[in-house]
Amino acid sequence: MKKTAILAAVFFCLWQIPAAANGQMDYLAIENRIQDEWTEYTYSYPQVTRSESRVTEQRLNGFLREYSQSTALNARLLAKKEARHIKGQTTFAVCRNDNAFFSLVFSSLVDGKDFKKGFVFLPQNGVQLRLEDLFSSPAFPAVLEQAIAGWREALGVWEELSTLQDFYLTGEELVLLFPSPDGQRTLSVSIPLKDLSGILSESLLSFVS
């Protein structure tokens, strides 16, 4: 069996705006590859180079690197299990980067499927937020359900909001992620944050665009 080859990281993007000037975190985009008899998979992730603290950088960098790498390793496990070669890639997009939130979405294209995974972190300490952390009212699921009722009906998405609901933030929207009915991709639905101002946590209201 050929030994798995993990190619060296490639630095291909460096944000030049100083974090201290606008509250943004600086980051490099890192790309790695796993290539062997089972898999040819490229995966990328942001490596924070400047933030509120060194602890924040270490927490975020370790988590994001491990998540991105896991998508490639999972593809390799699938390839070995099914005794076939699989190609794929995982990319990322930073959707919000300010003094309130660091939010991004990973997109994984593998085996003909297109999956997405969202994350929202507090830039002060690197803590990952859950959906419920954004709201002051325990009734928030009902409000969100009402906001996306038409979208659900049009696409046939009936999966309920869970305590581990996948989501990410942009400057103006909350984006909820759901698996498609056929399980082949991830679907997204956006809700303007201003429409949720009545139930958002008081500590977050001042950061809503």
N, C-alpha and C positions, 0 to 999 in steps of 0.2 A: 504494500500500500504506500502510495506516495505521501510524504509528509505534507501536512497542510502548510501552505505558504501564506503568511500574512504580510503583505507588502508594507513598506514604510509609509508613515503618514505624510500627506501632501498638504502644505499650507497653500490655500488658493484664495483666501479672502481675509482682509484685515480692515476692520472699521477704524477710520482715522479720527473720528470726532472724539475729543477727550471726554471721558465719563463725567468728570467733575464739572464740565461746562453745561451739561444739559440733563444730567441724571441718568443717562444711558450707560449700560455696561458695554465695554469694548469686548470683542470676541474675534477669534480666528475660526474659520470654517475648516475642519479637518476631514480628510477623506482617507479611508483605509480600504483594503481589499482582502478577501479570503478567496484563494484559488487553489483547487486541488482536483482530484478525479471525480469528486461529487458536486462541487459547487464553484461557481464563479459569481461572486457577490461583492458589490461595492457599497460601502456604508459611510455616511458622513454625519457630523454632529458639530455643534458650536463649542469652542473651548474659550471660556471667559478669561480675558487677560487683565481686566480692570473692573472692580466692583466696589461695593461698600467696604468689604473686608476680605482678608485672605481666607477666612473660614468660609465665607460665602462662595468664593471661587472654587475652593476645594470640594465643597459639598455639591455644587452644581456640575462641575467638570467630571467628577467621578460618576454621578448619576447619569448624566447625558451620554457619556462615553459608553457606559455599561449597557444602557438601553439600546443604543444604536448597534453596538456589537451583537447584542442578543438577537436582533432580527436576522443577522447573517448566520449566526450559529444555529438558530431554529430552522432556517432554510437548509442548512447542511444536514441537520438531524433528519429532516423530512426526506432529503435526497437519499441518505443512507438507508432509511427505513423502507423506502419504495424502490431502492436499487436503480436510481436514474439520476441523470445530471440535471441540476437546476441552476438557472441564472436569475439574478435579481439585483435590486438596488434599493437603498434607503436614503432619502434626502430629507432636508429639513428647511423650514422657513420660519424666521422670527417674525411674529405677528404684532407683538407689542413690546417695546423696550423703553421704559421711562422710570421715573422714581417711584411709581406705584406697582408696576407689574413687569415681569419678564416672562413672556408667553410665546410658545412656539408649537409648531405641529410637524410631526414626522410623517413622511409618506413612503410606504413600502410597496414596491412593485415586484411581485414574485409569483411565478407559476401561473401567470395570467390573471392574478388577483391584485387589487389596488386597495390597500388598507392605510388608514390614517390614525394617528394617536396624538392627542393634544396634552399640553402641560402648561400650568400657570404657577409661577414662583414669586415669592416676595423678594425683591432685590436687596432688602436690608439684611436678610439672613439666609436666603436660599431655600426657605421652607416651601414645600409644595402645597398649594391650596386645593381643597375639595370644592365641589360645586356649592355645597351648603355653607361654606365659609364666606361666600359672597353676599349672603342674605341675612336680614334681621328677622324675617318672619318664617316660622316653620311651615307656612302655607305656600311657600315658593313653588313646590312642584305643581300645584294646581294652576298657578299663574303661568308657568312655563308651558304646561300642557295646553292651556287655552290659546297661548300665543302661537303654537305650532300645529294646532288641530287641522287647519286646512292643508298644510304641508304633509302631514301624516296621511290624510285621506287621499291626496293626489298620488303619493308614492307607495301607499300600502305599508307604511312603517308603523307597527303597533307595539313595538318593544317599549315597556314602561321605563320612565326615569328611575334610575337606581341610586343607591347611596354611593356608588362608585361611577356615576355617570361621567363619560368622557367629554371633555370640552376644552376650549381655549378662548382667549380674548384678543380682540383687536382694539384699536383706539376708540371705536364707537360701538362695537357689537360683542355679544356673547354668542359663540358658535358651539352648538351641540352636535356631537358625532354619534351616529347610529349605524349598525351593520345593515346592509341592504337585505331585502327579503330573500334574495338568492344566495347571500353569503359571499358574494364575489368582490364586494367593494364596501367602502365606508361612505355613507351619505352625511351631508352636513346641512344644518339649518341655522340661520342667523337671526338673532333678536336684538334690535337696537337697545343699548344700555339705558338710554333716556326713557324708554318705555317701561323699564324695570325700576326706575328711581324710587318708587313708592315702597319697595320691599328690599332694596339694597341695604347692606350693613352701613350704619352711620359712618364708620371709619373709612369707608370706601367711596361715599357719595362725592366727596370733593375731588376725586380723581376721575369721575365720569365726564367724558368729553361732551 
